Each structure stands twice: as structure tokens, then as C-alpha cells.
Amino acid sequence: MPEPPTHPTASEPSIQLQTLQPSKSHTSSPPPPSHNEEPPTAPAARSMSTLKASTVIATLAGVTFLNTLGSGILIAALPRIASDVGLPPGLSLWPAAVYSLAAGCLLLIFGAVADVVGAKRMWLTGSYLYAVFTVAVGLARTGVQLIFFRTVLGVSISMCLPTGMSFVTSTFDKGGWRNAAFSMIGIGFPLGYAVGLVLGGVFADTVGWRWAYHMSALINVFLSTAAVWSLPKGRKTDDGERGWRERLGRDVDWVGAVIVSVALGLLLYVLAMTTASYTRLGDGPNIALLVVAVVLLVSFPFWMRFQVNRGRPALIPNRLWRNAAFTSICVSIFLSWAALNSIQYFIMLYFQEVQNVSALQSSLRFLPHIVMGTIVNVACAWLVSRVKVQTLGGVSAIITIVAPLVMALVDIDGHYWYALFWALALSPVSADALFTMSNLIISDAFPADLQSLAGGVFAEVGQIGNAVGLAVTAAIASSVTEHSGAADERTARMAGYRAGFWAIFAATVAVVFITFLGLRKGGTVGKKDE
């Protein structure tokens, strides 16, 4: 893969970010390498073959692709899956919810652990486990089995996602190769989900949805095996098993990890419970769990300050959030992925439940979504070093506003080419552009031995955004449908979906303001070091 040229000029600004220095008083990272350690290398493409460099990108992008592929298959084939495994209507969203719940709760923990035990070891463990339990999902015979296997899949993927950023930054120097790597990883998330929607519909109406998961597992094994050869080894130590165990206890903020993981887990659980009906939020147990979650979230920054003052590792130092650019991209990614995941879900429901289109035909209608997502990520790999991040993020967010607005105003029997085509084509623009851009910004803000933890923070924000967005919009749609008073079921459903699309529209509008204001001091990113 030839490196695209960049054209830096002396007057062109670069993104202004704080660079966090590794320190026991601020992070849960291991100490700097001693004379017995080999520091992580950053060979770029110059010290490895093009084949190996391309394989690194393919394996990392492939796992992010598979991460959302399974969720897309699940959503597209959900009616058939629920019928085959006996999943009650009240639990129909649980296979999707528990996946995000498990991944979201453990991303930060595994990101911190990976900085100690090694990113490659963590990534390979999670990747092979993901393949095993993807097969298990395809073999599930009951609703309980399906939910359990999807939960373990969430645990498995949380071992892989935090380490992706550290692999890219330790393998490629700033410039074209690193930009391309983040771009391809960025393609993986939306492309996997969209392809999953297509394959889910195709397989459900032909050979069966189970074969879609078996095929996914086969691809997973191939990618994992290629990663054994291609992924960099990182640090090597000779302190033995005892030193490895001591570092786990000494250099990881376990209390902070438990606080934030339990808080997010409880919050996502309560949100998942409200997807069927918002009235469940008033149940005694849900109120109690929500209060505990809020108390834990409020206490987290106080614990971070306490750890820093004692000179102990802090999972996410509070000073990290004082950086306007970092905070802005995290909030933007949260809202963008919440909006993207939700609009994909509701458009699929619109096709199947309102227009009574088959799963296969519904899936084929998503092809513009896939094509546009690919184009945006490829374009961003070239544009990110030439266009200011404020302009790139803001313009892409403005374009995406059109998608939920069109769906909120579309008729029940809306014409595909006049409305739905444009909604599907424009909906992934903001999320895809922000993902590539944000990875480059964050990779510049952290030193090499904090990349796994930084990747964990970023991936955590995206996963939580997916889960919260789907839960909130589903609860809104369910509530409006329940109180619509329409005699016709299609009309009642459409009223709920419209409410969901308006909520998504509000999120996309917020992204516009956040990117323009939060990134106003930013220049370009992803330029090759001189």
C-alpha cells in the first residue's frame, strides 16, 4: 500500500492536544521500560514488508468488522431467531443489549490489564474466544443460551477493542500508513453492522440465520491466525511470572475499574429494562439500581483525585477531561454512534414492520449505506491531514442531519428512491468521519505505553453510546406507540418510529455544535513527522 503524500506547510496548524506523560501518579500504566525491557517499536511500513503491514491493518479492521457484523445479523434476522429459540417478545432486545453491556463494562479493565500483560496476548485471547462463542450463538437452541453466548461475546470483544489503537501507533509512524490503518478500522464498525443487516436478511430467507454466524466464525479464525504472525510483540520482560502478577496488582487501578464498570453495567441494565415500556423505570428495583449507578458515577472523579494525590495509578485521570478537544470528540462519538446504531435499527423496523418488506429485500435496501460508509472512510484517510478537524467534523455532522430528518417526515408508504435511499446514504457520514479523525487525535494525546488504556476509553465511549442510544430511542418509540391511540397497527408503530427519528435528529444537531465549538482550536492531524 503506497503511502499517500502529505503537504504540510509551516503556517498550517496541527491539532492542539495535551500529551499525557506516563506517570504512576496519573495512570494505571506500567512504569517505563528498564534495561531488561525492549521498548515498543514503531517500525512504520519502512521496516516491514507491505504484506505484513497490510495484514496488521486487515486483522485489526477485520475484528472491528466482526464486532458489529454479529449485531447486524441479529437485528435483521431477529423475528426468525426469536421464533427458532423461543425468545419472548419482552426479551427481544436482550441479545443485543447484553453484548453492549458486557463489552462496555469491561473495556477499561481489559485496556488497563493489556498495558501490563501485553496487548498481543490480550488481543489473541479475546479474538479466539470470540470465534468460539460466535459458533455457539449459531448453535443456540433456547433464548437463555442465546443471551448467555452473546454476553460472553461481549466479554471477548472487550479484550480486543482497547488494544487496537496501541497496535496501530506502535506499528506505523504518523503519516499515510497510520491514517490508512485508522481509516480501515473505522470502516469496520459501520460496514460490519450494515453487512450484517444484509447477510442476516439473506441467510434468514435462504439457508438459515445460523450459517451467517458460522461463516463469521470462520473468518474470525482466519484473521486471528494471521494476527499471530503479523501483530507486533511489544515489550519483552525477564521479570518472570511473579513480576507480571505484581505489576497487575500494583499498576492497575482496580477500585476505579470496578466503580466505573459496575456503574455503567447497572445503568445499561436499567436502560435495557425500559426498552419494552418506559413505565418499568418506575419499578422499585430499577429505581434502586439507577440510584446506585448515579452515586458510583459521581464518586468516580473523587476516587481519581484521591489516587492522584496519593501518587497511585488512576484509571482515567481527571485532567484528561480538561482538554476541550478530547472531551469534545468523546461526546461527539457517543452521540454519533448512538444516532447511527439507532437509525439503522429503526429503518430496518420501518421496512419490515411498517412496509411489510421481507428480511431479504430490507437488507438489500441497505446497500447504499454500506457503499457510502466505505467511501467516507477512504476519503477521510486522505482528507484528515489536509482539512482542519473542525471543518471535517462539522461538515460531516451537518450532512448527517438530513438522514433522521427525512425519516421523521417520511410517509408510511414512502418511496425508497425519494426518501429512504438518501437517509441510508447520508446516515453514516458523521460517525465514520469522526471515528477516523478521533483515533488520530487520541493517538497523539497519549504516550506509547498508554495506548491500550486510551483505546479502551475511546472504545468504551462508542460502546456505551450504541447501547444508550438504542435503549433510549426504543423506549421513546415504545411509549409513543403505546399512547398513540391509532386503530391501525402500522400507524401506531410509525408514530413511535417518528418519535425515535426526532430523538436521533436532536443528537445529530448536538454533534454539529459540539464539533464546531470543541474543535475550534484544532488544525489537521495525521501528518507524517518531519
Rosetta blueprint (number, residue, H / E / L):
1 M L
2 P L
3 E L
4 P L
5 P L
6 T L
7 H L
8 P L
9 T L
10 A L
11 S L
12 E L
13 P L
14 S E
15 I L
16 Q L
17 L L
18 Q L
19 T L
20 L L
21 Q L
22 P L
23 S L
24 K L
25 S L
26 H L
27 T L
28 S L
29 S L
30 P L
31 P L
32 P L
33 P L
34 S L
35 H L
36 N L
37 E L
38 E E
39 P L
40 P L
41 T L
42 A L
43 P L
44 A L
45 A L
46 R L
47 S L
48 M L
49 S L
50 T H
51 L H
52 K H
53 A H
54 S H
55 T H
56 V H
57 I H
58 A H
59 T H
60 L H
61 A H
62 G H
63 V H
64 T H
65 F H
66 L H
67 N H
68 T H
69 L H
70 G H
71 S H
72 G H
73 I H
74 L H
75 I H
76 A H
77 A L
78 L H
79 P H
80 R H
81 I H
82 A H
83 S H
84 D H
85 V H
86 G L
87 L L
88 P L
89 P H
90 G H
91 L H
92 S L
93 L L
94 W H
95 P H
96 A H
97 A H
98 V H
99 Y H
100 S H
101 L H
102 A H
103 A H
104 G H
105 C H
106 L H
107 L H
108 L H
109 I H
110 F H
111 G H
112 A H
113 V H
114 A H
115 D H
116 V H
117 V H
118 G L
119 A H
120 K H
121 R H
122 M H
123 W H
124 L H
125 T H
126 G H
127 S H
128 Y H
129 L H
130 Y H
131 A H
132 V H
133 F H
134 T H
135 V H
136 A H
137 V H
138 G H
139 L H
140 A L
141 R L
142 T L
143 G H
144 V H
145 Q H
146 L H
147 I H
148 F H
149 F H
150 R H
151 T H
152 V H
153 L H
154 G H
155 V H
156 S H
157 I H
158 S H
159 M H
160 C H
161 L H
162 P H
163 T H
164 G H
165 M H
166 S H
167 F H
168 V H
169 T H
170 S H
171 T H
172 F L
173 D L
174 K L
175 G L
176 G H
177 W H
178 R H
179 N H
180 A H
181 A H
182 F H
183 S H
184 M H
185 I H
186 G H
187 I H
188 G H
189 F H
190 P H
191 L H
192 G H
193 Y H
194 A H
195 V H
196 G H
197 L H
198 V H
199 L H
200 G H
201 G H
202 V H
203 F H
204 A H
205 D L
206 T L
207 V L
208 G L
209 W L
210 R H
211 W H
212 A H
213 Y H
214 H H
215 M H
216 S H
217 A H
218 L H
219 I H
220 N H
221 V H
222 F H
223 L H
224 S H
225 T H
226 A H
227 A H
228 V H
229 W H
230 S H
231 L L
232 P L
233 K L
234 G L
235 R L
236 K E
237 T L
238 D L
239 D L
240 G H
241 E H
242 R H
243 G H
244 W H
245 R H
246 E H
247 R H
248 L H
249 G H
250 R H
251 D H
252 V L
253 D L
254 W H
255 V H
256 G H
257 A H
258 V H
259 I H
260 V H
261 S H
262 V H
263 A H
264 L H
265 G H
266 L H
267 L H
268 L H
269 Y H
270 V H
271 L H
272 A H
273 M H
274 T L
275 T L
276 A L
277 S L
278 Y H
279 T H
280 R H
281 L H
282 G H
283 D L
284 G H
285 P H
286 N H
287 I H
288 A H
289 L H
290 L H
291 V H
292 V H
293 A H
294 V H
295 V H
296 L H
297 L H
298 V H
299 S H
300 F H
301 P H
302 F H
303 W H
304 M H
305 R H
306 F H
307 Q H
308 V H
309 N H
310 R L
311 G L
312 R L
313 P L
314 A L
315 L L
316 I L
317 P L
318 N H
319 R H
320 L H
321 W H
322 R H
323 N L
324 A H
325 A H
326 F H
327 T H
328 S H
329 I H
330 C H
331 V H
332 S H
333 I H
334 F H
335 L H
336 S H
337 W H
338 A H
339 A H
340 L H
341 N H
342 S H
343 I H
344 Q H
345 Y H
346 F H
347 I H
348 M H
349 L H
350 Y H
351 F H
352 Q H
353 E H
354 V H
355 Q L
356 N L
357 V L
358 S L
359 A H
360 L H
361 Q H
362 S H
363 S H
364 L H
365 R L
366 F L
367 L H
368 P H
369 H H
370 I H
371 V H
372 M H
373 G H
374 T H
375 I H
376 V H
377 N H
378 V H
379 A H
380 C H
381 A H
382 W H
383 L H
384 V L
385 S L
386 R L
387 V L
388 K L
389 V H
390 Q H
391 T H
392 L H
393 G H
394 G H
395 V H
396 S H
397 A H
398 I H
399 I H
400 T H
401 I H
402 V H
403 A H
404 P H
405 L H
406 V H
407 M H
408 A H
409 L H
410 V L
411 D L
412 I L
413 D L
414 G L
415 H L
416 Y H
417 W H
418 Y H
419 A H
420 L H
421 F H
422 W H
423 A H
424 L H
425 A H
426 L H
427 S L
428 P L
429 V H
430 S H
431 A H
432 D H
433 A H
434 L H
435 F H
436 T H
437 M H
438 S H
439 N H
440 L H
441 I H
442 I H
443 S H
444 D H
445 A H
446 F L
447 P L
448 A H
449 D H
450 L H
451 Q H
452 S H
453 L H
454 A H
455 G H
456 G H
457 V H
458 F H
459 A H
460 E H
461 V H
462 G H
463 Q H
464 I H
465 G H
466 N H
467 A H
468 V H
469 G H
470 L H
471 A H
472 V H
473 T H
474 A H
475 A H
476 I H
477 A H
478 S H
479 S H
480 V H
481 T H
482 E H
483 H L
484 S L
485 G L
486 A L
487 A L
488 D L
489 E H
490 R H
491 T H
492 A H
493 R H
494 M H
495 A H
496 G H
497 Y H
498 R H
499 A H
500 G H
501 F H
502 W H
503 A H
504 I H
505 F H
506 A H
507 A H
508 T H
509 V H
510 A H
511 V H
512 V H
513 F H
514 I H
515 T H
516 F H
517 L H
518 G H
519 L L
520 R L
521 K L
522 G L
523 G L
524 T E
525 V L
526 G L
527 K L
528 K L
529 D L
530 E L
